[in-house]
Amino acid sequence: MSSQKGNVSRSRRQKHQNTSAFKNDKYGASAQVKKANSKIHDGLCQHCKGVLEWKVKYNKYKPLTQSKRCVKCSQKTVKDAYHIVCKQCSLQLEICCKCGKKEDIVIP
């Protein structure tokens, strides 16, 4: 059993192998999936861009229904899901829209 104390190595190989990769539009894409697939994630650092691409790839991305408040200017100008800073503040302060850290932006 792999949960035994001190048992670090497995004695057998993996039981189930994935034969094909997950496809989020396998049975016909809905409008929401099509929109998420075509979205370009700009104004993000490399890590946050990877997180959002993973969410889109595995159908975990949930789009925003109403505008959110920006944490910098306190205006309801955040239009993208999982973002905390609006585009204007992000460009002005040169920070990531999702995490708010001052890192190099992949697509400004």
Backbone as CSV, one residue per row, in Angstrom:
resi,resn,N_x,N_y,N_z,CA_x,CA_y,CA_z,C_x,C_y,C_z
1,MET,0.834,-1.180,0.000,0.000,0.000,0.000,0.879,1.244,0.000
2,SER,0.541,2.212,-0.814,1.395,3.389,-0.950,1.250,4.351,0.214
3,SER,0.226,4.185,1.050,0.043,5.100,2.172,0.707,4.586,3.453
4,GLN,1.431,3.463,3.357,2.126,2.956,4.536,3.240,3.911,4.937
5,LYS,3.507,3.958,6.235,4.559,4.830,6.740,5.916,4.300,6.285
6,GLY,6.687,5.147,5.628,8.020,4.774,5.185,8.058,4.070,3.836
7,ASN,6.918,3.698,3.279,6.889,3.019,1.976,6.925,4.076,0.882
8,VAL,8.102,4.298,0.328,8.285,5.373,-0.620,8.217,4.879,-2.064
9,SER,8.710,3.668,-2.311,8.765,3.181,-3.687,7.610,2.235,-3.985
10,ARG,7.163,2.259,-5.223,6.088,1.384,-5.661,6.710,0.117,-6.229
11,SER,6.004,-1.000,-6.074,6.520,-2.257,-6.601,5.897,-2.606,-7.947
12,ARG,4.855,-1.889,-8.354,4.217,-2.178,-9.638,4.105,-0.898,-10.447
13,ARG,3.793,-1.077,-11.740,3.649,0.097,-12.588,2.252,0.694,-12.421
14,GLN,2.021,1.816,-13.058,0.738,2.507,-12.977,-0.355,1.637,-13.573
15,LYS,-1.476,1.523,-12.865,-2.542,0.618,-13.277,-3.273,1.092,-14.525
16,HIS,-3.663,2.366,-14.571,-4.432,2.889,-15.696,-3.628,3.950,-16.431
17,GLN,-3.481,3.771,-17.717,-2.780,4.736,-18.556,-3.800,5.496,-19.400
18,ASN,-3.598,6.794,-19.533,-4.470,7.573,-20.415,-4.077,7.293,-21.859
19,THR,-5.039,6.861,-22.657,-4.743,6.563,-24.057,-4.811,7.809,-24.924
20,SER,-5.619,8.789,-24.542,-5.720,10.022,-25.317,-5.805,11.208,-24.368
21,ALA,-5.366,12.356,-24.854,-5.388,13.575,-24.046,-6.807,14.106,-23.921
22,PHE,-7.058,14.869,-22.869,-8.373,15.464,-22.633,-8.633,16.541,-23.676
23,LYS,-9.835,16.539,-24.261,-10.234,17.569,-25.208,-11.474,18.256,-24.670
24,ASN,-11.398,19.579,-24.496,-12.543,20.291,-23.926,-13.667,20.496,-24.940
25,ASP,-13.402,20.258,-26.218,-14.453,20.388,-27.229,-14.691,19.061,-27.959
26,LYS,-14.562,17.958,-27.248,-14.683,16.629,-27.857,-16.091,16.366,-28.390
27,TYR,-17.111,16.711,-27.635,-18.492,16.440,-28.029,-19.189,17.694,-28.527
28,GLY,-18.483,18.525,-29.263,-19.064,19.765,-29.774,-18.916,20.874,-28.747
29,ALA,-18.265,21.930,-29.137,-17.987,23.014,-28.203,-19.204,23.906,-28.034
30,SER,-19.480,24.273,-26.786,-20.529,25.251,-26.519,-19.980,26.642,-26.811
31,ALA,-20.840,27.624,-26.766,-20.417,29.003,-27.033,-19.403,29.461,-25.990
32,GLN,-19.599,29.031,-24.749,-18.700,29.420,-23.654,-17.309,28.825,-23.867
33,VAL,-17.237,27.567,-24.287,-15.949,26.908,-24.521,-15.244,27.537,-25.719
34,LYS,-15.989,27.844,-26.779,-15.398,28.487,-27.951,-14.803,29.846,-27.596
35,LYS,-15.531,30.598,-26.779,-15.068,31.922,-26.366,-13.801,31.813,-25.504
36,ALA,-13.775,30.834,-24.605,-12.614,30.635,-23.731,-11.404,30.175,-24.537
37,ASN,-11.621,29.314,-25.533,-10.520,28.827,-26.363,-9.898,29.939,-27.200
38,SER,-10.716,30.884,-27.658,-10.216,31.944,-28.526,-9.640,33.126,-27.749
39,LYS,-9.830,33.156,-26.432,-9.384,34.291,-25.622,-7.862,34.374,-25.574
40,ILE,-7.340,35.583,-25.725,-5.904,35.835,-25.610,-5.658,36.413,-24.223
41,HIS,-4.815,35.758,-23.449,-4.530,36.196,-22.080,-3.363,37.183,-22.118
42,ASP,-3.690,38.476,-22.046,-2.656,39.502,-22.086,-2.598,40.241,-20.756
43,GLY,-1.465,40.881,-20.504,-1.268,41.630,-19.273,-0.954,40.744,-18.078
44,LEU,-0.435,39.536,-18.333,-0.162,38.574,-17.262,1.309,38.182,-17.245
45,CYS,1.785,37.758,-16.070,3.125,37.193,-15.980,3.079,35.760,-16.511
46,GLN,4.229,35.136,-16.677,4.303,33.800,-17.277,3.546,32.769,-16.438
47,HIS,3.663,32.822,-15.118,3.004,31.859,-14.240,1.485,31.961,-14.329
48,CYS,0.968,33.166,-14.225,-0.495,33.375,-14.277,-1.053,33.014,-15.645
49,LYS,-0.295,33.283,-16.700,-0.719,32.913,-18.051,-0.833,31.402,-18.162
50,GLY,0.116,30.680,-17.587,0.078,29.217,-17.596,-1.107,28.673,-16.815
51,VAL,-1.431,29.304,-15.688,-2.567,28.882,-14.864,-3.874,29.028,-15.635
52,LEU,-4.065,30.186,-16.280,-5.298,30.418,-17.024,-5.395,29.530,-18.260
53,GLU,-4.265,29.254,-18.916,-4.287,28.337,-20.063,-4.659,26.926,-19.622
54,TRP,-4.183,26.505,-18.445,-4.551,25.188,-17.907,-6.052,25.139,-17.625
55,LYS,-6.588,26.208,-17.041,-8.024,26.247,-16.743,-8.858,26.142,-18.017
56,VAL,-8.437,26.805,-19.086,-9.155,26.729,-20.354,-9.041,25.324,-20.940
57,LYS,-7.831,24.753,-20.873,-7.586,23.444,-21.492,-8.409,22.331,-20.854
58,TYR,-8.604,22.384,-19.538,-9.310,21.323,-18.826,-10.706,21.720,-18.362
59,ASN,-11.332,22.673,-19.044,-12.725,23.086,-18.797,-12.973,23.590,-17.380
60,LYS,-12.007,24.218,-16.767,-12.172,24.778,-15.429,-12.355,26.291,-15.452
61,TYR,-12.209,26.912,-16.617,-12.315,28.364,-16.759,-13.773,28.789,-16.691
62,LYS,-14.100,29.667,-15.771,-15.451,30.205,-15.632,-15.390,31.699,-15.923
63,PRO,-16.043,32.160,-16.997,-15.976,33.585,-17.345,-16.724,34.462,-16.348
64,LEU,-16.338,35.717,-16.333,-16.937,36.694,-15.432,-18.276,37.160,-16.004
65,THR,-19.298,37.246,-15.141,-20.615,37.689,-15.616,-20.798,39.190,-15.419
66,GLN,-20.253,39.732,-14.329,-20.342,41.168,-14.068,-18.946,41.713,-13.814
67,SER,-18.779,42.997,-14.024,-17.484,43.634,-13.798,-17.117,43.599,-12.324
68,LYS,-15.813,43.420,-12.064,-15.307,43.419,-10.687,-14.578,44.720,-10.407
69,ARG,-14.347,44.997,-9.122,-13.608,46.191,-8.721,-12.106,45.957,-8.820
70,CYS,-11.430,46.942,-9.329,-9.973,46.929,-9.389,-9.434,47.226,-7.985
71,VAL,-8.386,46.505,-7.571,-7.844,46.726,-6.229,-6.971,47.982,-6.154
72,LYS,-6.594,48.535,-7.308,-5.745,49.729,-7.315,-6.573,51.015,-7.399
73,CYS,-7.528,51.071,-8.338,-8.286,52.320,-8.534,-9.703,52.255,-7.963
74,SER,-10.138,51.099,-7.482,-11.457,50.885,-6.866,-12.637,51.191,-7.796
75,GLN,-12.411,51.111,-9.097,-13.477,51.284,-10.079,-13.913,49.908,-10.588
76,LYS,-15.155,49.795,-11.031,-15.642,48.529,-11.578,-15.219,48.405,-13.040
77,THR,-13.927,48.148,-13.257,-13.386,48.107,-14.612,-12.731,46.783,-14.964
78,VAL,-12.722,45.812,-14.065,-12.109,44.513,-14.349,-13.121,43.664,-15.101
79,LYS,-12.823,43.374,-16.367,-13.752,42.648,-17.230,-13.407,41.163,-17.369
80,ASP,-12.169,40.771,-17.069,-11.712,39.395,-17.273,-11.790,38.589,-15.985
81,ALA,-12.091,37.302,-16.127,-12.190,36.410,-14.973,-10.806,36.189,-14.360
82,TYR,-10.760,36.026,-13.046,-9.558,35.744,-12.253,-8.591,36.912,-12.183
83,HIS,-8.939,38.079,-12.729,-8.070,39.254,-12.654,-8.491,40.111,-11.467
84,ILE,-7.507,40.816,-10.885,-7.812,41.694,-9.756,-7.486,43.151,-10.072
85,VAL,-6.726,43.373,-11.159,-6.318,44.719,-11.542,-6.825,44.992,-12.957
86,CYS,-7.336,46.195,-13.195,-7.827,46.542,-14.535,-6.646,46.764,-15.486
87,LYS,-6.950,46.810,-16.782,-5.910,46.949,-17.817,-5.162,48.277,-17.691
88,GLN,-5.901,49.370,-17.395,-5.271,50.679,-17.312,-4.245,50.729,-16.177
89,CYS,-4.637,50.225,-14.996,-3.721,50.225,-13.846,-2.541,49.297,-14.094
90,SER,-2.806,48.190,-14.762,-1.742,47.236,-15.068,-0.694,47.851,-15.986
91,LEU,-1.148,48.540,-17.019,-0.213,49.185,-17.945,0.525,50.340,-17.279
92,GLN,-0.190,51.093,-16.459,0.408,52.257,-15.802,1.460,51.838,-14.768
93,LEU,1.138,50.828,-13.941,2.036,50.401,-12.869,2.968,49.263,-13.278
94,GLU,2.757,48.701,-14.493,3.542,47.580,-15.022,3.513,46.373,-14.082
95,ILE,2.290,45.956,-13.717,2.111,44.786,-12.863,1.209,43.777,-13.551
96,CYS,1.218,42.559,-13.032,0.382,41.486,-13.576,-1.075,41.730,-13.179
97,CYS,-1.999,41.490,-14.108,-3.426,41.722,-13.849,-4.010,40.709,-12.873
98,LYS,-3.435,39.526,-12.784,-4.013,38.462,-11.964,-3.419,38.442,-10.555
99,CYS,-2.099,38.443,-10.449,-1.482,38.337,-9.113,-1.105,39.700,-8.534
100,GLY,-0.970,40.714,-9.365,-0.636,42.052,-8.877,0.824,42.247,-8.554
101,LYS,1.681,41.299,-8.949,3.115,41.414,-8.673,3.816,42.129,-9.823
102,LYS,4.920,42.785,-9.499,5.669,43.523,-10.497,6.675,42.581,-11.153
103,GLU,6.178,41.772,-12.105,7.026,40.837,-12.840,6.940,41.161,-14.312
104,ASP,7.806,40.515,-15.108,7.792,40.807,-16.543,6.529,40.249,-17.179
105,ILE,5.841,41.107,-17.921,4.579,40.776,-18.557,4.855,40.109,-19.896
106,VAL,4.201,38.952,-20.153,4.446,38.199,-21.376,3.892,38.927,-22.585
107,ILE,2.577,39.208,-22.589,1.921,39.958,-23.676,1.341,41.226,-23.071
108,PRO,1.996,42.376,-23.258,1.469,43.596,-22.628,0.188,44.084,-23.298
